[in-house]
Amino acid sequence: MSFVKFSPRICFFLGFAACASLLAVGAYLQFVEELEPCPLCISQRLAILATGVLFLVGGLHNRARNVYAILSALAALIGASVSARHVWLQHLPPEEVPECSPGLEYVFQNFPLADTIKLMLTGTGECAKIDWTLLGLSIPAWTFFAFLMLAAWAVLQIFNKPAAI
Protein backbone atom coordinates (compact mmCIF):
# COMPACT_ATOMS: atom_id res chain seq x y z
CA MET A 1 0.00 0.00 0.00
CA SER A 2 1.59 3.27 -1.12
CA PHE A 3 0.08 6.63 -0.12
CA VAL A 4 2.79 8.65 -1.81
CA LYS A 5 3.71 8.46 -5.48
CA PHE A 6 7.42 9.15 -4.89
CA SER A 7 10.08 6.71 -3.78
CA PRO A 8 10.86 6.76 -0.05
CA ARG A 9 14.28 8.19 -0.85
CA ILE A 10 12.76 11.20 -2.66
CA CYS A 11 10.28 11.62 0.18
CA PHE A 12 13.07 11.75 2.75
CA PHE A 13 14.82 14.40 0.64
CA LEU A 14 11.54 16.37 0.45
CA GLY A 15 11.30 16.18 4.26
CA PHE A 16 14.85 17.49 4.48
CA ALA A 17 13.99 20.32 2.05
CA ALA A 18 10.98 21.25 4.21
CA CYS A 19 13.19 21.42 7.31
CA ALA A 20 15.80 23.49 5.46
CA SER A 21 13.01 25.85 4.36
CA LEU A 22 11.76 26.21 7.93
CA LEU A 23 15.27 27.04 9.12
CA ALA A 24 15.61 29.57 6.28
CA VAL A 25 12.37 31.27 7.36
CA GLY A 26 13.68 31.39 10.93
CA ALA A 27 16.94 32.95 9.74
CA TYR A 28 15.00 35.48 7.65
CA LEU A 29 12.83 36.48 10.61
CA GLN A 30 15.91 36.80 12.83
CA PHE A 31 18.36 38.56 10.53
CA VAL A 32 16.11 40.51 8.13
CA GLU A 33 13.03 41.22 10.26
CA GLU A 34 15.24 41.48 13.38
CA LEU A 35 13.05 39.30 15.59
CA GLU A 36 15.29 38.00 18.38
CA PRO A 37 14.63 34.29 19.11
CA CYS A 38 13.81 33.29 22.68
CA PRO A 39 15.14 30.08 24.32
CA LEU A 40 12.13 28.04 23.19
CA CYS A 41 12.52 29.35 19.61
CA ILE A 42 16.12 28.16 19.62
CA SER A 43 15.03 24.77 21.00
CA GLN A 44 12.49 24.47 18.19
CA ARG A 45 15.15 25.32 15.61
CA LEU A 46 17.36 22.58 17.04
CA ALA A 47 14.46 20.11 16.76
CA ILE A 48 13.89 21.17 13.13
CA LEU A 49 17.62 20.71 12.49
CA ALA A 50 17.59 17.24 14.07
CA THR A 51 14.51 16.24 12.09
CA GLY A 52 16.09 17.53 8.88
CA VAL A 53 19.35 15.69 9.49
CA LEU A 54 17.44 12.46 10.08
CA PHE A 55 15.47 12.98 6.86
CA LEU A 56 18.72 13.68 4.98
CA VAL A 57 20.49 10.61 6.36
CA GLY A 58 17.41 8.51 5.59
CA GLY A 59 17.49 9.72 1.99
CA LEU A 60 21.23 9.24 1.60
CA HIS A 61 21.41 5.87 3.32
CA ASN A 62 18.41 4.46 1.46
CA ARG A 63 18.25 1.53 3.88
CA ALA A 64 16.41 0.98 7.16
CA ARG A 65 13.57 3.19 5.92
CA ASN A 66 11.36 2.38 8.90
CA VAL A 67 14.09 3.25 11.41
CA TYR A 68 14.70 6.67 9.83
CA ALA A 69 10.97 7.26 9.52
CA ILE A 70 10.41 6.53 13.21
CA LEU A 71 13.42 8.58 14.34
CA SER A 72 12.35 11.52 12.13
CA ALA A 73 8.81 11.34 13.46
CA LEU A 74 10.10 11.17 17.04
CA ALA A 75 12.33 14.23 16.54
CA ALA A 76 9.39 16.12 14.99
CA LEU A 77 7.09 15.16 17.87
CA ILE A 78 9.67 16.34 20.42
CA GLY A 79 9.78 19.63 18.53
CA ALA A 80 5.98 19.74 18.52
CA SER A 81 5.94 19.35 22.30
CA VAL A 82 8.35 22.30 22.66
CA SER A 83 6.16 24.33 20.28
CA ALA A 84 3.05 23.38 22.24
CA ARG A 85 4.66 24.61 25.46
CA HIS A 86 5.61 27.84 23.70
CA VAL A 87 2.04 28.39 22.49
CA TRP A 88 0.79 27.62 26.01
CA LEU A 89 3.15 30.23 27.49
CA GLN A 90 1.92 32.78 24.96
CA HIS A 91 -1.67 32.23 26.06
CA LEU A 92 -1.05 32.54 29.81
CA PRO A 93 -2.59 35.52 31.59
CA PRO A 94 0.04 38.26 32.11
CA GLU A 95 0.23 37.66 35.87
CA GLU A 96 1.11 33.97 35.36
CA VAL A 97 3.90 34.49 32.83
CA PRO A 98 7.29 33.40 34.23
CA GLU A 99 9.90 36.05 34.92
CA CYS A 100 12.30 37.03 32.16
CA SER A 101 15.78 35.61 32.46
CA PRO A 102 19.16 37.06 31.57
CA GLY A 103 20.12 36.72 27.92
CA LEU A 104 20.87 33.26 26.61
CA GLU A 105 24.49 34.19 25.89
CA TYR A 106 24.95 35.20 29.55
CA VAL A 107 23.31 31.98 30.73
CA PHE A 108 25.61 29.86 28.51
CA GLN A 109 28.68 31.61 29.95
CA ASN A 110 27.73 31.70 33.64
CA PHE A 111 25.40 28.81 34.42
CA PRO A 112 25.89 25.02 34.44
CA LEU A 113 24.83 23.19 31.27
CA ALA A 114 21.92 21.47 33.06
CA ASP A 115 20.44 24.84 34.07
CA THR A 116 20.90 26.18 30.55
CA ILE A 117 19.12 23.18 29.01
CA LYS A 118 16.30 23.49 31.54
CA LEU A 119 15.90 27.17 30.64
CA MET A 120 15.87 26.37 26.93
CA LEU A 121 13.16 23.73 27.33
CA THR A 122 10.88 25.42 29.87
CA GLY A 123 10.97 28.96 28.52
CA THR A 124 10.98 32.32 30.21
CA GLY A 125 8.97 35.52 30.21
CA GLU A 126 10.30 36.63 26.84
CA CYS A 127 8.87 33.42 25.35
CA ALA A 128 5.35 34.68 26.09
CA LYS A 129 5.76 37.72 23.85
CA ILE A 130 4.10 37.50 20.43
CA ASP A 131 6.16 39.45 17.89
CA TRP A 132 4.60 38.29 14.62
CA THR A 133 1.41 36.63 13.42
CA LEU A 134 0.04 35.26 10.17
CA LEU A 135 -3.68 34.56 9.91
CA GLY A 136 -3.93 35.07 13.66
CA LEU A 137 -1.34 32.41 14.54
CA SER A 138 2.05 33.12 16.10
CA ILE A 139 5.37 31.68 14.91
CA PRO A 140 5.30 28.87 17.53
CA ALA A 141 1.75 27.92 16.47
CA TRP A 142 2.82 27.66 12.82
CA THR A 143 5.90 25.74 13.90
CA PHE A 144 3.70 23.34 15.89
CA PHE A 145 1.66 22.57 12.77
CA ALA A 146 4.85 22.21 10.71
CA PHE A 147 6.20 19.67 13.22
CA LEU A 148 2.95 17.69 13.06
CA MET A 149 3.11 17.66 9.26
CA LEU A 150 6.76 16.56 9.34
CA ALA A 151 5.90 13.76 11.79
CA ALA A 152 3.00 12.63 9.59
CA TRP A 153 5.24 12.75 6.49
CA ALA A 154 7.83 10.62 8.28
CA VAL A 155 5.25 8.06 9.42
CA LEU A 156 3.87 7.82 5.87
CA GLN A 157 7.29 6.60 4.76
CA ILE A 158 6.74 3.41 6.75
CA PHE A 159 3.89 2.59 4.37
CA ASN A 160 5.59 3.98 1.25
CA LYS A 161 6.95 0.89 -0.48
CA PRO A 162 9.85 1.33 -2.91
CA ALA A 163 8.90 0.87 -6.56
CA ALA A 164 9.80 -2.49 -8.05
CA ILE A 165 12.59 -2.30 -10.60
C-alpha positions in Angstrom: 0.0 0.0 0.0 1.6 3.3 -1.1 0.1 6.6 -0.1 2.8 8.7 -1.8 3.7 8.5 -5.5 7.4 9.2 -4.9 10.1 6.7 -3.8 10.9 6.8 0.0 14.3 8.2 -0.9 12.8 11.2 -2.7 10.3 11.6 0.2 13.1 11.8 2.8 14.8 14.4 0.6 11.5 16.4 0.5 11.3 16.2 4.3 14.9 17.5 4.5 14.0 20.3 2.0 11.0 21.2 4.2 13.2 21.4 7.3 15.8 23.5 5.5 13.0 25.8 4.4 11.8 26.2 7.9 15.3 27.0 9.1 15.6 29.6 6.3 12.4 31.3 7.4 13.7 31.4 10.9 16.9 33.0 9.7 15.0 35.5 7.6 12.8 36.5 10.6 15.9 36.8 12.8 18.4 38.6 10.5 16.1 40.5 8.1 13.0 41.2 10.3 15.2 41.5 13.4 13.0 39.3 15.6 15.3 38.0 18.4 14.6 34.3 19.1 13.8 33.3 22.7 15.1 30.1 24.3 12.1 28.0 23.2 12.5 29.4 19.6 16.1 28.2 19.6 15.0 24.8 21.0 12.5 24.5 18.2 15.2 25.3 15.6 17.4 22.6 17.0 14.5 20.1 16.8 13.9 21.2 13.1 17.6 20.7 12.5 17.6 17.2 14.1 14.5 16.2 12.1 16.1 17.5 8.9 19.3 15.7 9.5 17.4 12.5 10.1 15.5 13.0 6.9 18.7 13.7 5.0 20.5 10.6 6.4 17.4 8.5 5.6 17.5 9.7 2.0 21.2 9.2 1.6 21.4 5.9 3.3 18.4 4.5 1.5 18.2 1.5 3.9 16.4 1.0 7.2 13.6 3.2 5.9 11.4 2.4 8.9 14.1 3.3 11.4 14.7 6.7 9.8 11.0 7.3 9.5 10.4 6.5 13.2 13.4 8.6 14.3 12.4 11.5 12.1 8.8 11.3 13.5 10.1 11.2 17.0 12.3 14.2 16.5 9.4 16.1 15.0 7.1 15.2 17.9 9.7 16.3 20.4 9.8 19.6 18.5 6.0 19.7 18.5 5.9 19.3 22.3 8.3 22.3 22.7 6.2 24.3 20.3 3.1 23.4 22.2 4.7 24.6 25.5 5.6 27.8 23.7 2.0 28.4 22.5 0.8 27.6 26.0 3.2 30.2 27.5 1.9 32.8 25.0 -1.7 32.2 26.1 -1.1 32.5 29.8 -2.6 35.5 31.6 0.0 38.3 32.1 0.2 37.7 35.9 1.1 34.0 35.4 3.9 34.5 32.8 7.3 33.4 34.2 9.9 36.1 34.9 12.3 37.0 32.2 15.8 35.6 32.5 19.2 37.1 31.6 20.1 36.7 27.9 20.9 33.3 26.6 24.5 34.2 25.9 24.9 35.2 29.6 23.3 32.0 30.7 25.6 29.9 28.5 28.7 31.6 29.9 27.7 31.7 33.6 25.4 28.8 34.4 25.9 25.0 34.4 24.8 23.2 31.3 21.9 21.5 33.1 20.4 24.8 34.1 20.9 26.2 30.5 19.1 23.2 29.0 16.3 23.5 31.5 15.9 27.2 30.6 15.9 26.4 26.9 13.2 23.7 27.3 10.9 25.4 29.9 11.0 29.0 28.5 11.0 32.3 30.2 9.0 35.5 30.2 10.3 36.6 26.8 8.9 33.4 25.4 5.3 34.7 26.1 5.8 37.7 23.9 4.1 37.5 20.4 6.2 39.5 17.9 4.6 38.3 14.6 1.4 36.6 13.4 0.0 35.3 10.2 -3.7 34.6 9.9 -3.9 35.1 13.7 -1.3 32.4 14.5 2.1 33.1 16.1 5.4 31.7 14.9 5.3 28.9 17.5 1.8 27.9 16.5 2.8 27.7 12.8 5.9 25.7 13.9 3.7 23.3 15.9 1.7 22.6 12.8 4.8 22.2 10.7 6.2 19.7 13.2 2.9 17.7 13.1 3.1 17.7 9.3 6.8 16.6 9.3 5.9 13.8 11.8 3.0 12.6 9.6 5.2 12.7 6.5 7.8 10.6 8.3 5.2 8.1 9.4 3.9 7.8 5.9 7.3 6.6 4.8 6.7 3.4 6.8 3.9 2.6 4.4 5.6 4.0 1.2 7.0 0.9 -0.5 9.9 1.3 -2.9 8.9 0.9 -6.6 9.8 -2.5 -8.1 12.6 -2.3 -10.6 
